[in-house]
Amino acid sequence: MKAALLAAGCVLLAGCNRHSGPSASELAARARAEATYQTAQRTWRAQRLAELTKPDGWTSLIGLHLLDDGVHRVGSGADNGIRLLMGPAHLGLFTLRKGKVGFRADTELTLDGQPSKGGELRSDADPNGASVIGFDEGRGLVTVIERGERMWLRVKHADAASRRHFTGLTYWPGGRAWQVKARFIAHPKGTTLEIGNIIGSTDRIANPGVVEFTRDGKTYRIEALDEGEGTLFLVFADRTSGHGSYGAGRFIDAPMPDAQGNLVIDFNRAYNPPCAFTLFATCPLPPPENRLDLRVEAGEKAYVKPAPTQGNAE
């Protein structure tokens, strides 16, 4: 009798043990989800790196030059009022009058892909985008950008030292726990938010609402911007800013919320602004509302620039 009871107890115990942890199918599902997550992150990081380092990517910036009213001679020669780091000795003359920028070429170049001697230039504020001046057989590019009601020349070159000597991207450990469920709370239609930038000017940007999420029992909010890209643009700083992450904050392109206002913020895809890689960008800065009392140990870490050497000091 005792032997029978003991056997029955063993059977029951074995049954309990079988169901005390996840089943084989549950473990397999978790493994598939983790593999999917890892593949998605690798793909996103590869795309991010390719975009950043392409011939006209952010690492190709070599100049940002303010255009005051009047005439400006531009080129790499010492006799120019605006001197380029690389390119032809005399690119041409830029004229700014009443908010309009004109250009006359002093060398062979293209304007919007076609051989040209110059003309009136569109800025990046134009609905059709900025005009593109190409020089050095298209390896160099000049566009006019408008920031804080002022005009600037943005200059890129595929042979920029910041591109040729790019040191790569590094990441916080992150993980699926940093894919955070959030709630979108809409602002009244037409709401804007004043955003300062790294060059000291400000712009009013569409601010459709705020995203709210909870982490370790505490609620956080990030004011969302809309730059017409079909995503919510989040510009934020956190407790890692300047302490492992780029000091001026990071960006996230979050999906638009669903009909119920739900979305997921993937902090693993927090990325550095262009000014982390170059002195010639005009990056927006996090507004006070978006400075989180939280260590976001996910996404890109601070970029480590190459040490100056004789070969990359240009």
Backbone bond lengths (Angstrom), bond angles and torsions (degrees), N, CA, C in turn:
res aa  C-N    CA-C-N  psi(-1)  N-CA   C-N-CA  omega(-1)  CA-C   N-CA-C  phi
1 M - - - 1.464 - - 1.528 110.07 -
2 K 1.355 113.41 -46.92 1.464 117.51 179.68 1.525 110.36 -62.06
3 A 1.329 117.24 -37.99 1.450 120.88 179.89 1.523 111.38 -63.45
4 A 1.357 115.34 -39.35 1.463 120.12 179.79 1.515 110.86 -65.96
5 L 1.374 116.70 -43.97 1.462 120.47 178.49 1.525 110.85 -62.45
6 L 1.338 116.42 -40.36 1.460 120.72 179.79 1.527 110.67 -63.53
7 A 1.342 115.64 -41.36 1.468 119.90 179.20 1.522 111.08 -64.31
8 A 1.356 114.33 -42.07 1.468 118.60 179.27 1.519 110.67 -62.74
9 G 1.360 115.90 -41.05 1.467 119.83 178.67 1.511 111.63 -62.30
10 C 1.306 116.31 -39.57 1.460 119.98 179.14 1.526 111.03 -63.46
11 V 1.350 114.62 -40.48 1.465 119.22 179.46 1.521 110.29 -62.59
12 L 1.369 115.69 -44.83 1.458 119.99 179.25 1.522 111.50 -63.03
13 L 1.318 116.09 -42.25 1.459 121.41 -179.61 1.526 110.39 -63.38
14 A 1.311 115.46 -41.47 1.462 119.51 178.89 1.519 110.77 -63.34
15 G 1.353 113.94 -39.91 1.457 118.46 178.20 1.512 111.21 -62.54
16 C 1.347 116.58 -42.11 1.473 120.45 178.72 1.523 110.66 -62.48
17 N 1.351 114.36 -41.93 1.461 118.31 -178.28 1.524 111.40 -63.47
18 R 1.347 114.17 -36.47 1.460 117.66 -178.97 1.511 111.77 -63.35
19 H 1.356 117.63 -29.56 1.461 121.15 -174.24 1.525 112.67 -108.67
20 S 1.329 117.60 10.69 1.459 119.25 -178.13 1.531 111.92 -81.15
21 G 1.327 118.75 -17.21 1.462 122.92 179.55 1.508 110.24 -127.71
22 P 1.350 116.90 -179.49 1.463 120.06 179.79 1.521 111.25 -64.38
23 S 1.313 114.79 148.47 1.462 120.16 179.45 1.529 109.51 -75.41
24 A 1.312 114.51 169.45 1.462 119.50 178.85 1.522 111.18 -61.19
25 S 1.328 117.32 -38.34 1.472 120.21 -179.89 1.527 110.80 -68.13
26 E 1.343 116.23 -36.16 1.462 119.68 177.87 1.527 110.84 -66.96
27 L 1.317 115.68 -41.94 1.465 119.72 177.70 1.523 111.15 -62.80
28 A 1.322 116.04 -40.03 1.457 120.18 179.02 1.530 111.02 -64.93
29 A 1.338 115.90 -39.88 1.465 120.16 178.90 1.524 110.90 -64.36
30 R 1.331 116.11 -40.72 1.463 120.21 178.55 1.528 110.56 -64.08
31 A 1.315 115.46 -41.47 1.467 119.89 179.77 1.523 110.71 -63.26
32 R 1.340 116.70 -41.24 1.461 119.91 178.83 1.521 110.72 -64.76
33 A 1.349 116.23 -41.77 1.471 120.40 179.48 1.522 110.93 -63.05
34 E 1.332 116.58 -41.40 1.469 120.56 179.52 1.528 110.42 -66.13
35 A 1.335 117.07 -40.75 1.464 120.63 178.91 1.531 110.87 -64.03
36 T 1.339 115.38 -41.33 1.462 120.11 177.87 1.518 110.75 -62.18
37 Y 1.335 116.16 -43.83 1.469 121.29 178.80 1.525 110.39 -60.73
38 Q 1.326 117.70 -48.44 1.458 121.60 -177.58 1.528 111.10 -62.61
39 T 1.328 117.02 -40.86 1.465 120.57 178.31 1.522 111.25 -63.42
40 A 1.344 115.52 -43.55 1.465 119.99 179.79 1.522 111.32 -62.83
41 Q 1.332 116.94 -40.49 1.464 120.01 -179.86 1.527 111.10 -67.25
42 R 1.334 116.56 -42.03 1.467 119.52 178.84 1.528 110.62 -62.41
43 T 1.332 116.27 -41.57 1.459 120.54 179.74 1.520 110.87 -63.53
44 W 1.339 115.67 -45.49 1.470 119.55 -179.76 1.527 110.81 -62.75
45 R 1.304 117.67 -43.01 1.465 120.95 -179.24 1.524 111.16 -65.05
46 A 1.313 116.99 -39.05 1.464 120.32 178.51 1.527 110.74 -64.63
47 Q 1.334 116.77 -42.18 1.455 121.00 178.16 1.522 110.95 -65.65
48 R 1.307 116.28 -40.52 1.466 121.17 178.03 1.528 110.70 -60.58
49 L 1.318 117.24 -46.05 1.457 121.88 -179.76 1.526 110.91 -64.00
50 A 1.325 116.98 -43.79 1.462 121.02 -179.56 1.521 111.14 -63.20
51 E 1.316 117.01 -42.12 1.469 121.21 -179.63 1.526 111.06 -65.89
52 L 1.314 116.03 -40.34 1.461 121.72 -177.35 1.524 112.07 -67.84
53 T 1.326 116.91 -35.84 1.462 121.33 -171.50 1.524 113.64 -108.18
54 K 1.311 119.19 8.34 1.461 119.98 176.52 1.535 109.54 -65.04
55 P 1.345 118.18 163.95 1.464 120.34 -173.40 1.525 115.11 -53.37
56 D 1.326 118.19 -29.93 1.461 120.29 177.05 1.531 111.69 -115.97
57 G 1.343 116.14 24.56 1.464 120.79 177.68 1.525 111.79 -75.72
58 W 1.328 115.33 -178.69 1.468 119.37 -175.49 1.524 113.04 -61.91
59 T 1.325 117.92 -28.80 1.464 118.88 -179.17 1.525 112.09 -74.62
60 S 1.338 118.26 -5.48 1.462 120.96 179.46 1.527 112.75 -90.76
61 L 1.328 118.32 -0.51 1.465 120.22 -179.26 1.522 111.17 -64.63
62 I 1.342 116.05 132.51 1.463 120.68 176.57 1.522 112.50 -127.05
63 G 1.320 118.44 -1.31 1.457 118.17 -179.38 1.517 113.57 -169.52
64 L 1.333 115.24 148.16 1.456 124.07 172.42 1.527 106.02 -141.12
65 H 1.339 117.61 110.09 1.460 121.93 -169.72 1.529 110.26 -124.80
66 L 1.322 116.34 125.30 1.462 122.18 179.26 1.524 110.05 -71.69
67 L 1.323 115.99 134.73 1.457 122.28 174.55 1.521 109.27 -103.56
68 D 1.317 117.49 109.87 1.460 121.63 170.32 1.525 108.48 -84.71
69 D 1.333 116.42 165.18 1.460 119.79 175.27 1.521 109.77 -56.93
70 G 1.320 116.37 135.92 1.451 120.55 178.98 1.507 111.91 126.23
71 V 1.336 115.04 -161.97 1.458 122.40 -175.27 1.521 109.74 -109.28
72 H 1.334 116.50 136.58 1.460 122.03 -177.79 1.522 109.60 -130.26
73 R 1.339 116.32 124.30 1.452 120.68 174.16 1.523 108.01 -88.78
74 V 1.337 117.24 128.88 1.461 122.19 -171.91 1.532 110.03 -124.48
75 G 1.314 116.08 136.20 1.458 122.11 176.11 1.516 110.18 168.64
76 S 1.323 116.84 179.28 1.464 120.23 -177.81 1.524 112.93 -86.00
77 G 1.328 117.53 -11.33 1.454 121.01 179.99 1.524 112.41 -70.27
78 A 1.338 116.01 152.77 1.468 121.53 -176.49 1.519 112.87 -66.81
79 D 1.340 118.83 -16.48 1.466 121.46 -176.71 1.525 112.88 -89.54
80 N 1.334 118.16 8.49 1.462 121.41 179.50 1.529 110.99 -90.74
81 G 1.339 115.42 146.32 1.457 119.53 173.89 1.518 111.82 -69.34
82 I 1.338 116.40 -37.50 1.462 122.69 173.07 1.523 106.79 -113.62
83 R 1.314 115.96 112.87 1.457 120.56 -173.49 1.532 110.09 -102.19
84 L 1.313 115.89 125.80 1.464 122.26 179.01 1.521 110.41 -85.43
85 L 1.336 115.81 150.13 1.462 120.33 177.43 1.516 112.37 -69.24
86 M 1.325 116.27 -29.18 1.469 120.89 178.67 1.518 108.18 -155.19
87 G 1.332 115.45 160.74 1.452 120.08 -177.95 1.513 110.91 121.91
88 P 1.344 117.27 -172.42 1.462 120.70 -178.27 1.528 111.86 -64.75
89 A 1.326 116.22 150.87 1.463 120.45 179.56 1.518 111.42 -58.19
90 H 1.346 116.67 -37.02 1.467 121.15 178.56 1.527 108.44 -133.47
91 L 1.317 115.67 103.30 1.465 120.92 179.38 1.526 110.28 -76.98
92 G 1.355 116.13 -48.01 1.453 119.31 -179.40 1.508 112.38 160.61
93 L 1.328 115.32 -171.59 1.461 122.81 -179.22 1.524 109.68 -108.31
94 F 1.338 116.64 130.23 1.465 122.90 173.88 1.525 108.09 -109.77
95 T 1.319 116.47 134.03 1.462 121.73 -179.43 1.525 109.69 -124.01
96 L 1.321 116.11 127.20 1.468 121.06 176.68 1.522 108.85 -113.64
97 R 1.335 116.63 118.04 1.460 122.20 177.46 1.524 108.58 -142.48
98 K 1.331 115.29 126.06 1.463 122.18 177.29 1.522 112.25 52.62
99 G 1.331 115.69 40.85 1.457 120.61 176.48 1.504 115.45 79.21
100 K 1.331 117.95 2.77 1.457 122.34 179.63 1.529 109.45 -109.05
101 V 1.332 115.51 137.82 1.465 120.85 -178.80 1.522 109.32 -110.83
102 G 1.338 115.12 123.42 1.458 121.10 175.25 1.512 109.86 -111.30
103 F 1.341 115.87 158.84 1.463 120.50 -176.54 1.520 110.04 -142.81
104 R 1.345 115.23 137.98 1.461 121.34 172.68 1.519 108.97 -127.62
105 A 1.314 116.62 123.51 1.466 121.12 -173.97 1.521 111.92 -78.63
106 D 1.335 115.45 144.27 1.466 122.59 173.21 1.521 111.75 -111.13
107 T 1.331 117.70 5.09 1.454 122.12 -178.67 1.525 108.89 -153.39
108 E 1.308 116.95 174.70 1.461 119.78 178.32 1.524 109.96 -73.87
109 L 1.324 115.34 127.87 1.457 120.39 179.15 1.516 109.53 -158.54
110 T 1.332 115.35 -179.18 1.461 120.76 177.93 1.519 110.07 -122.74
111 L 1.313 114.85 154.89 1.461 121.51 173.91 1.525 106.92 -127.34
112 D 1.314 115.87 115.89 1.472 121.87 -174.76 1.527 111.29 53.82
113 G 1.352 114.73 40.80 1.452 121.11 173.38 1.506 115.91 86.81
114 Q 1.348 118.29 -3.42 1.455 121.66 -178.50 1.522 110.75 -117.32
115 P 1.360 118.20 141.96 1.464 119.79 176.37 1.527 110.14 -52.79
116 S 1.324 116.57 137.09 1.461 118.79 -173.80 1.513 110.57 -154.58
117 K 1.327 114.77 153.10 1.461 121.94 172.56 1.527 111.62 -103.01
118 G 1.353 116.41 1.55 1.453 119.64 176.95 1.512 112.90 130.48
119 G 1.326 115.63 -169.26 1.456 121.99 -178.62 1.521 110.47 150.59
120 E 1.322 116.26 -172.78 1.460 120.68 177.16 1.525 109.12 -78.73
121 L 1.332 115.87 138.56 1.461 121.06 -174.50 1.528 111.09 -107.66
122 R 1.319 115.27 136.36 1.465 120.51 171.79 1.531 108.84 -81.23
123 S 1.333 116.57 147.25 1.463 120.51 172.74 1.522 109.21 -94.98
124 D 1.333 116.77 175.69 1.465 119.57 179.28 1.518 112.18 -71.62
125 A 1.342 117.52 -6.87 1.468 120.60 175.83 1.526 111.60 -82.31
126 D 1.319 117.67 -11.30 1.462 122.05 179.98 1.528 109.60 -72.09
127 P 1.330 118.41 139.57 1.473 120.49 178.73 1.526 113.51 -56.73
128 N 1.328 117.28 -25.57 1.462 120.95 179.84 1.517 112.79 -91.07
129 G 1.334 117.24 4.77 1.455 120.72 179.96 1.514 112.05 84.28
130 A 1.316 116.03 170.18 1.456 121.54 -176.93 1.524 111.58 -76.10
131 S 1.341 114.92 146.20 1.463 119.95 169.55 1.523 108.55 -65.78
132 V 1.340 116.91 148.09 1.463 121.16 -178.41 1.519 109.51 -121.44
133 I 1.330 115.93 116.46 1.459 121.90 173.36 1.521 107.69 -91.46
134 G 1.331 117.11 126.29 1.454 121.54 179.06 1.518 111.08 -109.62
135 F 1.332 116.61 134.06 1.464 120.85 176.57 1.524 108.75 -136.91
136 D 1.327 116.71 173.66 1.469 121.32 -175.72 1.532 110.64 50.82
137 E 1.341 114.96 49.31 1.470 122.29 178.49 1.534 111.78 56.36
138 G 1.325 115.99 36.25 1.454 121.38 175.62 1.515 115.28 87.82
139 R 1.335 117.49 -4.10 1.464 119.28 178.86 1.527 111.22 -76.29
140 G 1.324 115.84 -23.53 1.456 120.79 175.84 1.514 111.12 -109.16
141 L 1.331 116.59 142.48 1.464 122.04 -177.17 1.525 109.83 -136.34
142 V 1.330 116.27 141.24 1.461 121.84 174.62 1.517 108.31 -128.00
143 T 1.330 116.67 131.87 1.457 122.01 173.53 1.525 109.11 -132.78
144 V 1.314 115.56 160.05 1.463 121.62 175.13 1.524 107.96 -101.27
145 I 1.330 116.72 127.67 1.459 120.71 176.64 1.527 109.16 -119.26
146 E 1.303 115.86 150.73 1.470 121.88 -179.44 1.522 108.72 -113.84
147 R 1.322 116.70 121.77 1.465 122.50 178.77 1.526 108.80 -136.16
148 G 1.338 116.16 125.36 1.456 120.13 178.74 1.518 113.20 56.41
149 E 1.339 116.89 39.38 1.466 123.91 179.47 1.525 113.26 64.24
150 R 1.335 116.32 22.78 1.455 120.88 175.24 1.524 108.97 -125.38
151 M 1.325 115.04 152.98 1.460 121.07 -177.46 1.533 109.73 -102.49
152 W 1.333 114.51 139.90 1.458 121.54 179.56 1.523 109.16 -134.22
153 L 1.334 115.68 152.08 1.459 120.87 169.34 1.520 108.32 -95.65
154 R 1.315 116.52 124.59 1.468 121.96 173.73 1.530 107.15 -103.25
155 V 1.326 116.13 126.34 1.460 121.06 -175.19 1.526 109.45 -120.92
156 K 1.336 115.56 132.66 1.464 122.14 177.30 1.519 109.63 -125.67
157 H 1.331 114.88 154.78 1.465 119.47 174.21 1.525 108.19 -151.39
158 A 1.328 115.36 133.92 1.462 120.10 -178.42 1.517 112.60 -62.43
159 D 1.335 116.96 -22.20 1.462 120.37 -178.87 1.523 112.89 -97.11
160 A 1.318 117.17 17.27 1.463 120.69 179.12 1.525 110.64 -57.85
161 A 1.334 116.00 140.53 1.465 120.24 178.95 1.522 111.20 -58.70
162 S 1.339 116.82 -36.82 1.465 120.36 -178.86 1.524 111.95 -64.89
163 R 1.323 117.02 -24.04 1.469 120.41 175.94 1.517 111.01 -88.30
164 R 1.330 117.06 -45.82 1.466 120.37 -176.57 1.529 112.35 -66.17
165 H 1.319 116.74 -28.89 1.464 120.42 -177.14 1.537 111.95 -112.38
166 F 1.317 115.89 26.98 1.470 120.75 178.98 1.527 110.57 -59.43
167 T 1.323 116.99 132.69 1.470 120.97 -173.15 1.523 114.13 -95.79
168 G 1.325 118.97 -5.42 1.457 120.47 178.00 1.513 113.30 100.84
169 L 1.318 115.38 171.57 1.461 122.92 -178.22 1.523 110.05 -110.05
170 T 1.324 116.18 142.76 1.463 121.70 174.21 1.517 109.17 -123.86
171 Y 1.331 116.12 156.76 1.463 120.87 -171.15 1.530 112.03 -132.69
172 W 1.329 113.85 148.96 1.454 120.37 168.79 1.530 108.85 -66.93
173 P 1.357 118.44 160.30 1.474 119.93 -179.88 1.520 112.97 -56.71
174 G 1.340 117.21 -42.50 1.461 119.91 178.30 1.513 112.54 55.00
175 G 1.334 115.41 -142.40 1.451 121.00 -179.24 1.513 111.12 128.40
176 R 1.331 114.75 176.05 1.472 119.38 -175.95 1.525 112.22 -65.38
177 A 1.313 117.51 -21.79 1.462 119.72 178.27 1.526 112.00 -66.22
178 W 1.351 116.10 -17.02 1.466 120.11 178.69 1.530 111.79 -94.72
179 Q 1.328 117.63 9.34 1.460 121.64 167.28 1.529 106.31 -91.40
180 V 1.312 115.67 96.05 1.465 122.41 -164.34 1.531 111.22 -102.11
181 K 1.317 115.93 128.43 1.465 120.67 174.10 1.529 109.04 -69.02
182 A 1.332 116.09 134.73 1.463 120.88 -177.26 1.521 110.13 -135.98
183 R 1.331 114.19 164.55 1.462 121.39 178.69 1.522 108.67 -121.85
184 F 1.322 116.50 132.79 1.461 121.63 178.88 1.521 109.50 -94.15
185 I 1.317 115.93 126.66 1.464 122.11 178.11 1.523 107.18 -114.39
186 A 1.320 116.67 111.94 1.460 121.29 -172.89 1.527 111.99 -73.58
187 H 1.329 115.46 144.39 1.458 122.77 170.33 1.527 108.64 -92.23
188 P 1.325 117.82 164.63 1.470 119.60 174.40 1.528 110.98 -56.23
189 K 1.309 115.97 143.64 1.455 121.03 -178.01 1.519 110.62 -55.72
190 G 1.335 115.61 136.02 1.461 120.50 179.25 1.512 114.82 91.76
191 T 1.335 117.47 -0.27 1.466 120.27 179.53 1.533 110.14 -65.27
192 T 1.323 115.46 137.62 1.462 121.07 175.40 1.520 109.04 -126.87
193 L 1.327 115.41 164.77 1.463 121.79 179.53 1.519 108.22 -133.01
194 E 1.327 116.76 133.39 1.458 120.76 179.11 1.525 108.84 -78.49
195 I 1.327 115.18 121.74 1.466 121.63 -176.88 1.526 109.13 -118.68
196 G 1.313 116.71 122.15 1.451 120.82 175.04 1.516 110.48 -80.32
197 N 1.328 116.00 160.74 1.454 119.04 177.61 1.520 111.21 -131.25
198 I 1.305 115.18 175.52 1.457 121.70 -170.77 1.526 112.69 -68.08
199 I 1.359 117.97 -18.75 1.460 120.28 -179.65 1.523 112.49 -95.29
200 G 1.344 116.76 6.41 1.451 120.64 172.38 1.508 116.25 93.74
201 S 1.324 119.19 0.31 1.457 121.25 176.92 1.527 109.85 -100.65
202 T 1.311 116.87 174.28 1.465 121.79 -179.99 1.527 109.78 -131.47
203 D 1.313 115.04 154.19 1.458 121.90 175.82 1.527 108.04 -136.65
204 R 1.316 115.18 147.27 1.459 119.78 173.44 1.525 107.82 -94.82
205 I 1.326 115.71 120.77 1.460 121.99 -174.93 1.524 109.60 -117.90
206 A 1.323 115.99 142.98 1.469 121.16 179.55 1.525 110.22 -54.01
207 N 1.337 115.63 130.43 1.471 123.65 -175.30 1.532 108.24 -126.82
208 P 1.351 115.94 81.26 1.470 118.87 -171.49 1.518 114.84 -68.48
209 G 1.341 117.62 -21.13 1.463 118.98 -178.81 1.509 111.41 174.05
210 V 1.322 115.23 -171.44 1.456 122.33 -179.49 1.523 108.25 -122.65
211 V 1.332 116.69 143.24 1.460 119.99 173.90 1.526 108.16 -102.66
212 E 1.317 115.42 137.56 1.466 122.09 -175.13 1.529 108.82 -123.99
213 F 1.323 115.83 133.10 1.458 119.66 179.19 1.524 109.48 -143.98
214 T 1.328 115.08 164.23 1.462 121.61 -179.24 1.511 109.88 -117.56
215 R 1.314 115.25 136.22 1.470 121.16 177.66 1.522 108.20 -137.85
216 D 1.327 117.04 122.10 1.461 122.58 -179.58 1.532 111.50 51.98
217 G 1.323 114.87 42.20 1.459 121.06 174.93 1.517 115.20 80.92
218 K 1.338 118.51 0.64 1.462 121.70 -178.99 1.525 109.56 -114.30
219 T 1.329 115.75 140.90 1.456 121.38 -177.68 1.528 110.71 -93.89
220 Y 1.337 115.88 136.16 1.464 122.23 179.14 1.528 108.46 -127.55
221 R 1.343 115.04 154.01 1.459 120.78 -178.88 1.531 109.71 -133.83
222 I 1.326 115.60 140.84 1.461 121.92 175.97 1.529 108.10 -129.77
223 E 1.318 116.38 121.49 1.460 120.27 175.09 1.525 108.46 -67.99
224 A 1.335 115.72 129.17 1.466 121.26 -176.39 1.524 110.30 -98.07
225 L 1.322 115.71 143.57 1.457 122.20 176.83 1.526 108.98 -111.45
226 D 1.327 115.74 155.72 1.465 121.29 177.70 1.517 108.00 -127.65
227 E 1.345 116.37 110.43 1.460 121.19 179.33 1.525 112.12 -103.84
228 G 1.333 115.61 19.61 1.461 120.32 175.90 1.510 114.64 78.04
229 E 1.350 117.37 19.05 1.461 121.35 -178.33 1.530 113.01 -98.34
230 G 1.332 116.87 2.90 1.461 119.80 -179.54 1.516 113.64 82.19
231 T 1.334 117.35 12.17 1.460 122.50 177.86 1.523 108.59 -134.69
232 L 1.336 115.40 167.80 1.460 120.99 169.97 1.524 107.60 -91.27
233 F 1.313 116.53 125.34 1.464 122.06 -177.64 1.527 107.79 -96.09
234 L 1.329 116.14 115.30 1.461 121.91 -177.60 1.519 108.85 -107.58
235 V 1.324 116.86 120.03 1.464 123.53 177.42 1.523 106.62 -112.64
236 F 1.327 117.48 112.18 1.464 119.50 -172.00 1.521 111.53 -139.88
237 A 1.313 114.61 158.55 1.463 123.00 169.21 1.521 107.03 -123.60
238 D 1.332 116.68 158.10 1.455 120.36 -179.89 1.521 109.33 -148.57
239 R 1.316 117.84 -173.35 1.458 121.61 -175.14 1.531 113.46 -68.72
240 T 1.333 117.71 -11.28 1.466 119.08 174.96 1.527 111.53 -91.41
241 S 1.330 118.66 -8.99 1.468 121.08 -178.44 1.522 109.59 -63.36
242 G 1.314 116.09 120.39 1.459 120.68 -175.25 1.509 113.39 81.99
243 H 1.313 116.34 -2.14 1.468 122.20 179.95 1.532 108.93 -132.95
244 G 1.316 114.67 58.09 1.462 120.96 -178.62 1.509 112.90 112.29
245 S 1.348 116.74 -29.21 1.460 121.79 173.54 1.524 108.94 -108.81
246 Y 1.328 116.74 163.54 1.462 121.12 -179.11 1.524 109.83 -58.41
247 G 1.328 116.15 132.75 1.459 121.13 -171.55 1.508 115.31 -63.37
248 A 1.341 117.76 -29.44 1.465 120.72 -177.06 1.523 113.08 -89.72
249 G 1.339 117.21 12.12 1.461 119.88 175.82 1.515 113.26 99.72
250 R 1.330 114.93 179.21 1.458 121.78 -178.23 1.522 109.77 -136.81
251 F 1.339 115.68 170.37 1.460 122.92 -179.07 1.529 109.89 -118.22
252 I 1.334 115.50 153.07 1.471 122.40 167.86 1.527 107.70 -138.64
253 D 1.331 116.54 134.96 1.460 122.17 171.03 1.527 106.78 -97.87
254 A 1.314 116.54 100.51 1.468 121.40 -176.20 1.530 109.83 -95.21
255 P 1.330 117.52 150.87 1.464 119.63 178.83 1.526 111.05 -68.31
256 M 1.311 115.65 153.88 1.451 120.04 173.18 1.535 108.98 -64.43
257 P 1.329 118.24 148.11 1.469 119.77 -179.07 1.520 111.85 -69.02
258 D 1.350 115.07 158.32 1.463 119.19 174.92 1.530 109.15 -78.51
259 A 1.324 116.18 -174.35 1.468 120.84 -175.54 1.518 112.47 -62.29
260 Q 1.325 117.43 -23.93 1.468 121.53 179.54 1.534 112.11 -93.00
261 G 1.329 116.81 1.37 1.457 120.23 178.99 1.519 113.82 85.67
262 N 1.319 117.29 14.56 1.469 120.86 -178.93 1.527 111.20 -95.07
263 L 1.313 116.13 146.51 1.453 122.34 174.97 1.520 108.98 -157.84
264 V 1.319 116.67 170.56 1.463 122.33 176.13 1.525 108.26 -120.30
265 I 1.327 116.59 127.13 1.463 121.87 173.75 1.528 107.11 -96.01
266 D 1.313 116.54 119.05 1.460 120.84 178.99 1.526 108.63 -98.62
267 F 1.333 116.40 96.15 1.461 120.41 -178.97 1.529 112.06 -67.95
268 N 1.333 117.50 -15.01 1.465 119.94 173.90 1.531 110.84 -63.22
269 R 1.326 116.25 -19.89 1.461 120.76 -178.69 1.527 111.56 -105.22
270 A 1.323 116.65 22.28 1.467 120.46 170.33 1.530 107.51 -70.17
271 Y 1.320 116.04 130.27 1.471 118.84 -175.13 1.523 110.93 -130.30
272 N 1.321 114.65 157.13 1.451 120.86 -178.18 1.523 111.46 -74.40
273 P 1.334 117.22 145.26 1.465 119.80 174.09 1.522 110.41 -71.08
274 P 1.325 117.72 162.64 1.470 120.17 -179.26 1.529 113.86 -55.95
275 C 1.340 117.72 -31.42 1.464 119.41 -177.10 1.524 112.14 -68.98
276 A 1.321 118.83 -6.95 1.466 120.80 172.66 1.524 111.05 -72.95
277 F 1.354 116.28 -19.41 1.461 120.98 -174.14 1.525 113.75 -112.76
278 T 1.326 117.44 -16.38 1.453 121.27 -174.42 1.528 110.38 -149.13
279 L 1.321 116.17 153.03 1.467 122.12 176.51 1.518 112.03 -82.74
280 F 1.334 117.61 -5.74 1.457 120.80 -168.02 1.529 113.67 -109.91
281 A 1.316 117.99 23.71 1.463 121.63 178.43 1.525 110.27 -102.09
282 T 1.319 116.56 169.08 1.471 122.25 -177.45 1.523 110.21 -124.51
283 C 1.318 117.37 51.49 1.458 122.40 -168.20 1.530 113.62 -65.42
284 P 1.345 116.83 138.97 1.465 119.79 170.61 1.523 110.44 -69.31
285 L 1.325 115.75 149.57 1.461 121.80 -179.87 1.523 110.31 -107.34
286 P 1.322 118.35 151.67 1.470 119.86 179.53 1.525 110.92 -62.79
287 P 1.334 117.82 130.40 1.464 119.07 173.48 1.527 109.71 -68.92
288 P 1.326 118.21 161.74 1.471 120.10 -178.93 1.522 113.39 -53.39
289 E 1.332 116.38 -34.08 1.469 120.05 -178.54 1.520 112.88 -64.32
290 N 1.332 116.83 -20.89 1.466 120.71 -173.83 1.518 113.49 -105.80
291 R 1.324 116.72 23.56 1.468 120.81 176.15 1.525 107.57 -99.05
292 L 1.329 115.68 104.62 1.451 121.73 -170.82 1.521 112.15 -86.82
293 D 1.326 115.59 134.65 1.464 121.03 173.97 1.534 107.84 -84.91
294 L 1.311 114.85 65.84 1.467 122.23 -171.84 1.520 108.51 -158.54
295 R 1.314 117.87 139.61 1.459 121.94 173.61 1.528 108.74 -89.07
296 V 1.309 116.08 108.85 1.459 120.94 178.76 1.531 107.32 -93.13
297 E 1.326 115.57 90.79 1.462 121.23 -177.88 1.523 109.52 -91.43
298 A 1.331 113.32 59.15 1.456 122.74 178.74 1.520 107.12 -150.72
299 G 1.334 116.24 156.34 1.452 120.23 -179.99 1.518 112.11 85.51
300 E 1.331 115.01 -167.32 1.462 120.52 -175.19 1.528 112.23 -69.31
301 K 1.318 114.57 142.14 1.455 121.55 169.82 1.525 109.21 -87.57
302 A 1.322 115.94 175.41 1.458 120.64 177.36 1.528 109.91 -61.33
303 Y 1.329 116.05 140.34 1.460 121.11 178.78 1.524 110.24 -75.28
304 V 1.321 116.25 135.49 1.462 121.55 176.77 1.520 107.94 -99.53
305 K 1.328 116.39 108.06 1.449 120.85 -178.14 1.528 110.69 -73.59
306 P 1.335 116.61 150.73 1.464 119.48 179.70 1.524 110.54 -65.41
307 A 1.306 116.06 146.80 1.462 120.68 176.57 1.522 108.64 -66.53
308 P 1.341 117.84 137.43 1.474 119.82 179.14 1.528 110.80 -59.96
309 T 1.311 114.93 132.45 1.461 120.61 175.53 1.517 107.70 -136.84
310 Q 1.297 115.73 169.88 1.457 119.69 179.54 1.522 110.95 -61.03
311 G 1.328 116.07 -27.79 1.450 119.91 -176.84 1.508 115.17 -83.62
312 N 1.358 118.08 -18.20 1.469 117.87 -177.24 1.514 111.81 -130.61
313 A 1.293 118.23 23.55 1.455 120.30 -176.58 1.505 113.92 -87.27
314 E 1.360 118.81 -1.83 1.452 117.10 -178.34 1.502 111.85 -70.33
